[in-house]
Amino acid sequence: MAKRGGFPGGMGMPGNMSNLMKQAQRMQRQMEEGQKELEAKEFSAKAGGGAVEVVVSGKKEVLRVTLSEEAVDPDDIETLQDMIVAAANEALRQADEAGSELMGRMTGGLGGGMPF
């Protein structure tokens, strides 16, 4: 007669399910810690040969914009604006890349240890 509510031999799902839940909880804690580390990091990029520097956080918030005197030309505001945009976009790209790397590290082992 087959045992009710389980797999032959009495082994299987209940123990595996418990292990999966523990792994999921551990992974969630690691993700939260990694996210906090990422948010605390700063990413910096320069444009115009270093005339403009933009620093953003891992939260993708602009923290600082530094302009050198030679970047400020009242007759050419558009170039300054372009340099700020370029530096900001590069710093944000770096923050995105760091976030993607974090996700890759955290989810890279998802397939390992799964019973199917």
GIZI-V303820 format. One record per pair of residues at least 24 apart in sequence whose C-alpha atoms are under 8 Angstrom apart, sorted by the first residue. I is the first residue (numbers start at 1). J is the second residue. If there is no record, write none. Layout:
I_J, I_J
//
This chain:
27_106, 30_106, 31_103, 31_106, 34_102, 35_102, 38_98, 38_99, 43_91, 43_92, 43_94, 43_95, 44_87, 44_91, 45_87, 45_88, 45_90, 45_91, 46_87, 47_83, 47_84, 47_86, 47_87, 48_83, 52_83, 52_84, 52_87, 53_84, 53_87, 54_84, 54_87, 54_88, 54_91, 55_88, 55_91, 56_88, 56_91, 56_92, 56_95, 57_95, 58_95, 58_99, 60_92, 60_95, 62_88
//
